[in-house]
Amino acid sequence: PQTGQVITDHELDYLSKNFRNSGAYQLARLMADAARLMAESGDMKSALSAVDDALKQESRDYETWLLKESLLMDKGKTEDLEQLYKAMGQRFANYPDLKVQTQEKLMALRESQGKTNEINKIRQSIISRNANNRTDLSLGIIEENIQGKIEANDYPGALKEFKSAIQRFAGESGPMLNLLQSFVDFCLAKNEFKTAADAIRCFKNRIALNGASKNK
Protein backbone atom coordinates (compact mmCIF):
# COMPACT_ATOMS: atom_id res chain seq x y z
CA PRO A 1 0.00 0.00 0.00
CA GLN A 2 2.88 2.42 0.63
CA THR A 3 4.66 1.92 -2.69
CA GLY A 4 1.98 0.76 -5.13
CA GLN A 5 4.26 -2.08 -6.24
CA VAL A 6 2.89 -5.49 -7.17
CA ILE A 7 3.59 -8.36 -4.79
CA THR A 8 2.83 -12.04 -5.31
CA ASP A 9 1.15 -14.32 -2.80
CA HIS A 10 4.45 -16.19 -2.48
CA GLU A 11 6.41 -13.03 -1.69
CA LEU A 12 3.78 -12.07 0.88
CA ASP A 13 4.11 -15.50 2.45
CA TYR A 14 7.88 -15.00 2.77
CA LEU A 15 7.49 -11.52 4.26
CA SER A 16 5.01 -12.80 6.83
CA LYS A 17 7.39 -15.38 8.29
CA ASN A 18 7.77 -14.77 12.03
CA PHE A 19 11.57 -15.16 12.12
CA ARG A 20 11.63 -11.35 11.96
CA ASN A 21 10.38 -11.32 15.54
CA SER A 22 13.40 -13.16 16.87
CA GLY A 23 16.37 -11.72 18.72
CA ALA A 24 18.71 -13.29 16.15
CA TYR A 25 17.03 -11.33 13.37
CA GLN A 26 17.27 -8.05 15.28
CA LEU A 27 20.96 -8.67 15.93
CA ALA A 28 21.49 -9.54 12.27
CA ARG A 29 19.87 -6.24 11.24
CA LEU A 30 22.21 -4.32 13.54
CA MET A 31 25.19 -6.10 12.01
CA ALA A 32 23.93 -5.31 8.52
CA ASP A 33 23.56 -1.62 9.45
CA ALA A 34 27.13 -1.67 10.76
CA ALA A 35 28.28 -3.23 7.49
CA ARG A 36 26.71 -0.37 5.55
CA LEU A 37 28.48 2.21 7.71
CA MET A 38 31.81 0.42 7.28
CA ALA A 39 31.33 0.32 3.52
CA GLU A 40 30.51 4.02 3.43
CA SER A 41 33.75 4.74 5.30
CA GLY A 42 35.69 2.67 2.76
CA ASP A 43 36.45 -0.31 4.99
CA MET A 44 35.15 -2.99 2.63
CA LYS A 45 36.94 -5.86 4.37
CA SER A 46 35.24 -5.15 7.69
CA ALA A 47 31.93 -4.51 5.92
CA LEU A 48 31.99 -7.93 4.28
CA SER A 49 32.97 -9.54 7.58
CA ALA A 50 30.04 -7.84 9.33
CA VAL A 51 27.53 -8.85 6.67
CA ASP A 52 28.76 -12.45 6.87
CA ASP A 53 28.23 -12.34 10.64
CA ALA A 54 24.71 -11.05 10.01
CA LEU A 55 23.97 -13.97 7.69
CA LYS A 56 25.30 -16.41 10.28
CA GLN A 57 22.85 -14.96 12.78
CA GLU A 58 19.86 -15.10 10.41
CA SER A 59 20.32 -16.42 6.87
CA ARG A 60 16.65 -16.10 5.95
CA ASP A 61 16.85 -12.32 5.60
CA TYR A 62 16.93 -11.72 1.83
CA GLU A 63 17.81 -8.05 2.24
CA THR A 64 21.09 -8.98 3.94
CA TRP A 65 21.99 -11.19 1.00
CA LEU A 66 21.30 -8.27 -1.33
CA LEU A 67 23.55 -6.09 0.81
CA LYS A 68 26.37 -8.59 0.43
CA GLU A 69 25.72 -8.65 -3.31
CA SER A 70 26.11 -4.87 -3.54
CA LEU A 71 29.32 -4.99 -1.50
CA LEU A 72 30.80 -7.67 -3.77
CA MET A 73 29.81 -5.67 -6.84
CA ASP A 74 31.67 -2.67 -5.44
CA LYS A 75 34.61 -4.94 -4.79
CA GLY A 76 34.49 -6.20 -8.38
CA LYS A 77 35.05 -9.90 -7.63
CA THR A 78 33.14 -11.96 -10.16
CA GLU A 79 34.03 -15.32 -8.62
CA ASP A 80 32.70 -14.18 -5.23
CA LEU A 81 29.43 -13.08 -6.83
CA GLU A 82 29.11 -16.46 -8.50
CA GLN A 83 29.48 -18.26 -5.17
CA LEU A 84 27.03 -15.85 -3.57
CA TYR A 85 24.31 -16.51 -6.15
CA LYS A 86 24.75 -20.26 -5.81
CA ALA A 87 24.46 -19.99 -2.01
CA MET A 88 21.37 -17.79 -2.34
CA GLY A 89 19.77 -20.26 -4.73
CA GLN A 90 20.24 -23.03 -2.19
CA ARG A 91 19.07 -20.96 0.78
CA PHE A 92 15.87 -19.82 -0.93
CA ALA A 93 15.13 -23.05 -2.80
CA ASN A 94 11.70 -23.20 -1.15
CA TYR A 95 10.79 -19.71 -2.37
CA PRO A 96 10.51 -20.00 -6.17
CA ASP A 97 10.26 -16.24 -6.82
CA LEU A 98 13.43 -15.49 -4.89
CA LYS A 99 15.28 -18.47 -6.34
CA VAL A 100 14.40 -17.46 -9.91
CA GLN A 101 15.45 -13.85 -9.25
CA THR A 102 18.81 -15.18 -8.07
CA GLN A 103 19.14 -17.51 -11.06
CA GLU A 104 18.45 -14.60 -13.41
CA LYS A 105 21.30 -12.70 -11.81
CA LEU A 106 23.56 -15.70 -12.29
CA MET A 107 22.51 -15.82 -15.95
CA ALA A 108 23.41 -12.15 -16.34
CA LEU A 109 26.81 -12.90 -14.85
CA ARG A 110 27.25 -15.84 -17.20
CA GLU A 111 26.28 -13.61 -20.12
CA SER A 112 29.04 -11.15 -19.24
CA GLN A 113 31.43 -14.12 -19.30
CA GLY A 114 30.14 -15.35 -22.65
CA LYS A 115 29.04 -18.71 -21.22
CA THR A 116 26.00 -19.30 -23.43
CA ASN A 117 25.71 -23.02 -22.74
CA GLU A 118 25.53 -22.47 -18.99
CA ILE A 119 22.87 -19.80 -19.47
CA ASN A 120 20.73 -22.25 -21.44
CA LYS A 121 21.15 -24.88 -18.72
CA ILE A 122 19.94 -22.46 -16.05
CA ARG A 123 16.98 -21.42 -18.20
CA GLN A 124 15.91 -25.01 -18.80
CA SER A 125 16.34 -25.70 -15.09
CA ILE A 126 13.96 -22.86 -14.21
CA ILE A 127 11.37 -23.97 -16.77
CA SER A 128 11.45 -27.63 -15.66
CA ARG A 129 11.52 -26.92 -11.91
CA ASN A 130 8.47 -24.64 -12.03
CA ALA A 131 6.49 -26.32 -14.81
CA ASN A 132 3.94 -27.93 -12.48
CA ASN A 133 3.33 -25.51 -9.61
CA ARG A 134 4.61 -22.16 -10.87
CA THR A 135 3.91 -22.04 -14.59
CA ASP A 136 4.06 -18.24 -14.43
CA LEU A 137 7.79 -18.44 -13.69
CA SER A 138 8.39 -21.02 -16.42
CA LEU A 139 6.47 -19.00 -19.00
CA GLY A 140 8.27 -15.84 -17.90
CA ILE A 141 11.61 -17.41 -18.84
CA ILE A 142 10.16 -18.72 -22.11
CA GLU A 143 8.92 -15.22 -22.92
CA GLU A 144 12.41 -13.83 -22.32
CA ASN A 145 13.85 -16.53 -24.60
CA ILE A 146 11.38 -15.67 -27.34
CA GLN A 147 12.05 -11.95 -27.02
CA GLY A 148 15.80 -12.54 -27.26
CA LYS A 149 15.43 -14.66 -30.39
CA ILE A 150 13.16 -12.12 -32.08
CA GLU A 151 15.51 -9.27 -31.24
CA ALA A 152 18.31 -11.35 -32.83
CA ASN A 153 16.09 -11.88 -35.92
CA ASP A 154 15.93 -15.61 -35.20
CA TYR A 155 12.25 -15.88 -36.09
CA PRO A 156 12.24 -19.65 -36.75
CA GLY A 157 13.87 -20.19 -33.35
CA ALA A 158 11.31 -17.95 -31.63
CA LEU A 159 8.42 -19.79 -33.29
CA LYS A 160 9.90 -23.15 -32.33
CA GLU A 161 10.13 -21.98 -28.71
CA PHE A 162 6.50 -20.85 -28.81
CA LYS A 163 5.28 -24.13 -30.32
CA SER A 164 7.13 -26.06 -27.62
CA ALA A 165 5.45 -23.92 -24.93
CA ILE A 166 2.01 -24.53 -26.46
CA GLN A 167 2.55 -28.28 -26.29
CA ARG A 168 4.01 -28.27 -22.79
CA PHE A 169 1.51 -25.87 -21.21
CA ALA A 170 -1.56 -26.72 -23.25
CA GLY A 171 -3.78 -26.58 -20.17
CA GLU A 172 -2.75 -23.02 -19.27
CA SER A 173 -4.99 -21.25 -21.77
CA GLY A 174 -4.96 -17.84 -20.04
CA PRO A 175 -1.19 -17.60 -19.50
CA MET A 176 -0.57 -19.00 -22.99
CA LEU A 177 -2.84 -16.34 -24.47
CA ASN A 178 -0.73 -13.73 -22.68
CA LEU A 179 2.41 -15.32 -24.12
CA LEU A 180 0.86 -15.17 -27.60
CA GLN A 181 0.11 -11.47 -27.09
CA SER A 182 3.72 -10.83 -26.11
CA PHE A 183 4.97 -12.88 -29.07
CA VAL A 184 2.85 -10.87 -31.51
CA ASP A 185 3.91 -7.57 -29.92
CA PHE A 186 7.61 -8.52 -30.21
CA CYS A 187 7.10 -9.42 -33.88
CA LEU A 188 5.14 -6.28 -34.74
CA ALA A 189 7.88 -4.15 -33.19
CA LYS A 190 10.20 -5.69 -35.80
CA ASN A 191 7.60 -5.57 -38.62
CA GLU A 192 7.73 -9.36 -38.74
CA PHE A 193 4.12 -10.01 -39.68
CA LYS A 194 4.53 -13.53 -41.08
CA THR A 195 5.96 -14.99 -37.87
CA ALA A 196 3.25 -13.25 -35.83
CA ALA A 197 0.58 -14.77 -38.07
CA ASP A 198 2.21 -18.21 -37.82
CA ALA A 199 2.14 -18.00 -34.03
CA ILE A 200 -1.55 -17.08 -34.01
CA ARG A 201 -2.30 -19.97 -36.37
CA CYS A 202 -0.40 -22.42 -34.14
CA PHE A 203 -2.27 -21.19 -31.10
CA LYS A 204 -5.68 -21.52 -32.80
CA ASN A 205 -4.83 -25.04 -33.98
CA ARG A 206 -3.84 -26.04 -30.45
CA ILE A 207 -7.13 -24.68 -29.06
CA ALA A 208 -9.07 -26.65 -31.69
CA LEU A 209 -7.09 -29.81 -30.86
CA ASN A 210 -7.72 -29.37 -27.12
CA GLY A 211 -11.43 -28.85 -27.79
CA ALA A 212 -11.62 -32.01 -29.86
CA SER A 213 -9.85 -34.01 -27.13
CA LYS A 214 -12.28 -32.79 -24.47
CA ASN A 215 -15.30 -33.68 -26.64
CA LYS A 216 -14.03 -37.23 -26.93
C-alpha positions in Angstrom: 0.0 0.0 0.0 2.9 2.4 0.6 4.7 1.9 -2.7 2.0 0.8 -5.1 4.3 -2.1 -6.2 2.9 -5.5 -7.2 3.6 -8.4 -4.8 2.8 -12.0 -5.3 1.2 -14.3 -2.8 4.4 -16.2 -2.5 6.4 -13.0 -1.7 3.8 -12.1 0.9 4.1 -15.5 2.5 7.9 -15.0 2.8 7.5 -11.5 4.3 5.0 -12.8 6.8 7.4 -15.4 8.3 7.8 -14.8 12.0 11.6 -15.2 12.1 11.6 -11.4 12.0 10.4 -11.3 15.5 13.4 -13.2 16.9 16.4 -11.7 18.7 18.7 -13.3 16.1 17.0 -11.3 13.4 17.3 -8.1 15.3 21.0 -8.7 15.9 21.5 -9.5 12.3 19.9 -6.2 11.2 22.2 -4.3 13.5 25.2 -6.1 12.0 23.9 -5.3 8.5 23.6 -1.6 9.5 27.1 -1.7 10.8 28.3 -3.2 7.5 26.7 -0.4 5.5 28.5 2.2 7.7 31.8 0.4 7.3 31.3 0.3 3.5 30.5 4.0 3.4 33.7 4.7 5.3 35.7 2.7 2.8 36.5 -0.3 5.0 35.1 -3.0 2.6 36.9 -5.9 4.4 35.2 -5.1 7.7 31.9 -4.5 5.9 32.0 -7.9 4.3 33.0 -9.5 7.6 30.0 -7.8 9.3 27.5 -8.9 6.7 28.8 -12.4 6.9 28.2 -12.3 10.6 24.7 -11.0 10.0 24.0 -14.0 7.7 25.3 -16.4 10.3 22.9 -15.0 12.8 19.9 -15.1 10.4 20.3 -16.4 6.9 16.7 -16.1 6.0 16.9 -12.3 5.6 16.9 -11.7 1.8 17.8 -8.1 2.2 21.1 -9.0 3.9 22.0 -11.2 1.0 21.3 -8.3 -1.3 23.5 -6.1 0.8 26.4 -8.6 0.4 25.7 -8.6 -3.3 26.1 -4.9 -3.5 29.3 -5.0 -1.5 30.8 -7.7 -3.8 29.8 -5.7 -6.8 31.7 -2.7 -5.4 34.6 -4.9 -4.8 34.5 -6.2 -8.4 35.0 -9.9 -7.6 33.1 -12.0 -10.2 34.0 -15.3 -8.6 32.7 -14.2 -5.2 29.4 -13.1 -6.8 29.1 -16.5 -8.5 29.5 -18.3 -5.2 27.0 -15.8 -3.6 24.3 -16.5 -6.2 24.8 -20.3 -5.8 24.5 -20.0 -2.0 21.4 -17.8 -2.3 19.8 -20.3 -4.7 20.2 -23.0 -2.2 19.1 -21.0 0.8 15.9 -19.8 -0.9 15.1 -23.0 -2.8 11.7 -23.2 -1.1 10.8 -19.7 -2.4 10.5 -20.0 -6.2 10.3 -16.2 -6.8 13.4 -15.5 -4.9 15.3 -18.5 -6.3 14.4 -17.5 -9.9 15.5 -13.9 -9.2 18.8 -15.2 -8.1 19.1 -17.5 -11.1 18.4 -14.6 -13.4 21.3 -12.7 -11.8 23.6 -15.7 -12.3 22.5 -15.8 -15.9 23.4 -12.1 -16.3 26.8 -12.9 -14.8 27.2 -15.8 -17.2 26.3 -13.6 -20.1 29.0 -11.2 -19.2 31.4 -14.1 -19.3 30.1 -15.3 -22.7 29.0 -18.7 -21.2 26.0 -19.3 -23.4 25.7 -23.0 -22.7 25.5 -22.5 -19.0 22.9 -19.8 -19.5 20.7 -22.2 -21.4 21.1 -24.9 -18.7 19.9 -22.5 -16.1 17.0 -21.4 -18.2 15.9 -25.0 -18.8 16.3 -25.7 -15.1 14.0 -22.9 -14.2 11.4 -24.0 -16.8 11.5 -27.6 -15.7 11.5 -26.9 -11.9 8.5 -24.6 -12.0 6.5 -26.3 -14.8 3.9 -27.9 -12.5 3.3 -25.5 -9.6 4.6 -22.2 -10.9 3.9 -22.0 -14.6 4.1 -18.2 -14.4 7.8 -18.4 -13.7 8.4 -21.0 -16.4 6.5 -19.0 -19.0 8.3 -15.8 -17.9 11.6 -17.4 -18.8 10.2 -18.7 -22.1 8.9 -15.2 -22.9 12.4 -13.8 -22.3 13.9 -16.5 -24.6 11.4 -15.7 -27.3 12.0 -11.9 -27.0 15.8 -12.5 -27.3 15.4 -14.7 -30.4 13.2 -12.1 -32.1 15.5 -9.3 -31.2 18.3 -11.3 -32.8 16.1 -11.9 -35.9 15.9 -15.6 -35.2 12.3 -15.9 -36.1 12.2 -19.6 -36.7 13.9 -20.2 -33.3 11.3 -18.0 -31.6 8.4 -19.8 -33.3 9.9 -23.1 -32.3 10.1 -22.0 -28.7 6.5 -20.8 -28.8 5.3 -24.1 -30.3 7.1 -26.1 -27.6 5.5 -23.9 -24.9 2.0 -24.5 -26.5 2.5 -28.3 -26.3 4.0 -28.3 -22.8 1.5 -25.9 -21.2 -1.6 -26.7 -23.2 -3.8 -26.6 -20.2 -2.8 -23.0 -19.3 -5.0 -21.3 -21.8 -5.0 -17.8 -20.0 -1.2 -17.6 -19.5 -0.6 -19.0 -23.0 -2.8 -16.3 -24.5 -0.7 -13.7 -22.7 2.4 -15.3 -24.1 0.9 -15.2 -27.6 0.1 -11.5 -27.1 3.7 -10.8 -26.1 5.0 -12.9 -29.1 2.9 -10.9 -31.5 3.9 -7.6 -29.9 7.6 -8.5 -30.2 7.1 -9.4 -33.9 5.1 -6.3 -34.7 7.9 -4.1 -33.2 10.2 -5.7 -35.8 7.6 -5.6 -38.6 7.7 -9.4 -38.7 4.1 -10.0 -39.7 4.5 -13.5 -41.1 6.0 -15.0 -37.9 3.3 -13.2 -35.8 0.6 -14.8 -38.1 2.2 -18.2 -37.8 2.1 -18.0 -34.0 -1.5 -17.1 -34.0 -2.3 -20.0 -36.4 -0.4 -22.4 -34.1 -2.3 -21.2 -31.1 -5.7 -21.5 -32.8 -4.8 -25.0 -34.0 -3.8 -26.0 -30.4 -7.1 -24.7 -29.1 -9.1 -26.7 -31.7 -7.1 -29.8 -30.9 -7.7 -29.4 -27.1 -11.4 -28.9 -27.8 -11.6 -32.0 -29.9 -9.9 -34.0 -27.1 -12.3 -32.8 -24.5 -15.3 -33.7 -26.6 -14.0 -37.2 -26.9 
